[in-house]
Amino acid sequence: MFIDTHCHLYDEYYSDMDMVIQNAVKNNVKRVIVNGCDMKSNKEVLELIKKYDIVYGALGFYPTELDGISDEELKWLDDNLDNSKIVAVGEIGLDYHYDETDREKQQYFFRKQLEIAKKHNLPVIVHSRDSIQDTYNILKDSSVKGVLHCYSGSLEMAREFIKIGYFLGVGGIITFKNAKNIINVINNIELEYILLETDSPYLAPEPYRGRTNEPAYIPIIASKIAALKGVSISEVERITTGTARGIFDFLK
């Protein structure tokens, strides 16, 4: 069994969600974590986890979706984390890609959500773009553990994140021709620190690059990692699934 530890299965991206779920199961992807980003998508996550047995959820506020977010929304987050199928706080973090970014605001809400995750004893799923050092500094000061989603930092930083209890989410980018950085990371860290993810509907792996991504493509990512590590795909499946089960409290 494979686990897609990070995707965004929202209605705006998929016309037939039943088919998306069926395709996942047919490809041995039998656990999927759908991440929220704002109030609308967080509420969709709560509906999806009720409808589909294989779907679990993470609730959180994405760093570039903080307009209008206040303590009231943080209270809503706090109030909705006791659901047994909510397995993490996410997608949260920092994103300095845009010039107009309010870095102080992002850091404030990142820290607040880390505090909420700690209160509920939940791991976090962290987004970090052009902000790797600040992300590390904030996480290092927190006792919360979790996953660096779609890891894009250096090998040296990967090792530092691992030291403070974080794992690396790896998706379709690893199949791209220009993916030298993440390939270097994968080649030089233990498989036990890697989690599989699609980030659907984004970043579909080759040969589907440019199309809508979906959890069914997880075995393609696993196959690429297996080739890089010189192990069987079943070994990647066994280890990454075991790691995900160790981080996230999936129902039986």
N, C-alpha and C positions, 0 to 999 in steps of 0.2 A: 504493500500500500504506500502510495506517495501522499504527501501533504503540500498543498499550496499555501504557504504561510503569509501571503500578501497579495490581495487583489481588490478590485473595486467593481463589483458586479451590480451596477446601478441600472435602472430602467432606461435611462437616457442613452445607454450604450448598446443594449441588447434587446432585440425585438421578441426573442423566444428564450426566456430564462430557463424554462424546463429543459430545453434542448442543450443549453450550456451545461447544466448540471448532469444530464444524461451522458454527454460527451466526456465529462470529467470522469465519471464512474467507469465508463467503457475503457478509459485509459488508465485505470487503476489509481486515479486520484480520488481518494475517499474521505479526505478532510480538506476543507477550504476555509481560510480566515478572510472574511470580507472586512476591510478597514473603512471607517467613516472619516470624513474630512471637515464637515460642517453640520449644522443642525439637520438639514434636509437629508443628507446621506447617512447620518447617524440613525435617523428614524427609519430609513430604508434597511439598514443593517438589522435593526430589531425585528422588522417584518420578515426578512430573509431567514433569520435563524429560527423563526417559528415555522416557516413553511418547509424548509429543506433539512433533512436529518444531517447531511454531510456539511452543512454550512455553520460555521462558528463566527463570532464577531469580535471586532475591536472598535471601541468608540473613542473619538478624540477630535481635536480641532487642529487642522493643518496650518502651518505657519504663515501661508499666504492667504488664508481664509479667515482672518481675525477681525475684519470689519464688522462692527456691531456686537462683537463678543464681549461679554462682561461677566461679573461674578454670578449673574443669574444663569448663564449658560454653563458655567463651571459647576454650579449646584445641580443643574440637570444631569451633567455628566456623573457627578458623585452619586446621584440618586438612581442611576440606571446601570451601575456596574455590578450589582449583586445578582443579575441574571446568570444562571448557571452555564449558559452558552456564550457569554462574553468572557473571552480568555485573555484580553490584553487592553491596554490603553494605547490607542494609535489611530490614525497616523499623526504623530506629533513631532516637533523638532524645530529646526532652524533652516531658513532658506534665504541666503544673501544674494541671490542671482540678479535681482532687479535693483537698479540704482535708488529707487524711491523707498526701499525697504526700511521699515522702522525696527531696527535691530533690538532696541530696548524693549519694545512691546513684545516682539517674538520671544525674547529671553524670559520676560515676565510670565507669559502664558505657558511656555515650556516648563519652567520651574513649578508653576502652579499645578500643571497636569502630572508632573512627576510626584508631587506631594499627594495628589489624589490616588495615583497608582500605588504608592507606598501604603496609604491608608487601607486600601482594599487588597493588599498583598498580590498585586497583579504585575506581570512584566509589561514593558513598553515596546512599541514598534516605532522606531525613530527614523525620521527623514532628515538628511543633512546634505545641503547643496551649497557649495562655495562657503562653507561655514564649519569645516571639520574641527578646527582647534577649539572654537567656542563650544561646539557640541560636546567635545571630549571633556572640556573643563567643567561644564555643567553636570554631565553624567558622573564624572569622577567624584564630585561633591555630593552625589546622591547615592543612597544605598539600593536604589532600584536597579534591577537587571533587565536585559531584554535583547533586542535585535536591531542592528544597523541595517535598515531596509535599503535595498539596491546599492550596496556598498560601492563607493567610487573613490575612496581615499587611497593613500599609499600603503605599501606593505608594512612600513614602520608604524603607521598609525593603526593599522589593523591589529598588529601585535599589542599595541597599547590598549586598544578597546577590549581585546580578549583578556588582558590582565585584570580589567575591572569588571569582568563578568558578562561581556557582550559577545553575541554571535553575529555572523555576517550573512545577510540575505543576498542570494545570487539569482539573477533572472536571465531573461533572453539576451541581454547585452553580451553575455559570454560567448554567444555564437556569432557575433559581429566580427568582421574582418579587422576593425580598428580597436578591438577590445584588449589591447596589450596590457593595460594597467591591471584590470581585474584578473586576467589570465596569470600575470605574475603573482598576484596575491594568492590565487587558488593553488598555484604550483608550490607555494612556500609556506602554507599553513596546513594544519591537520584537517582532515575531512570532518572530524567531530565538531568543528567550529562553523560549519557551513549549513545554511538552511536554503531550501528550494522555494522560489516564489516566481510568480508571473508578472505582477503589477498590472494585470489585466484591467482595462482593455489596451493598455500601453505596452510598448516594447516587445512585440511578438518576436520570437526567435526565428532565425533562418530555418526553413525556407519561407516562412510566413511574414517576414519583416514588412512593415507597412500596412498590414491588415489588422483587424481587430483581434487582440490577443484573448486567450481564455485558458482556464485552468487545465484543460485537456492537453496543453502543450508542455506540461511539467516534465514528462519523460524525455523530451528533446533536450531540455536543460540538463537533466540528470545524465544523459548519454554523453554530452560534451564534457561534463565534469569527470565522468568515468574515464574518458579518453585521456584527459589531461593528467589524471592521477594514476593511470595505469591499473585500474581496477574494473571489476564488472559493474554493470548498471545495477544489478541486484544488490551489490555491496553499497553503492551510493544510496539506493532506496532504503536499505536496512539502517544505515548509519544516520542519514538525515531525518528519517522518520523517528528514530529513537531519540535524536536530539530535540526535535520539535515536541515530542511527547514529554520530554523532560522539562521543557520551558513552559508549555501551555497545558492547562488542565482540561483536556478533552474528556467529555463524557464517554462512558463505555458504549 
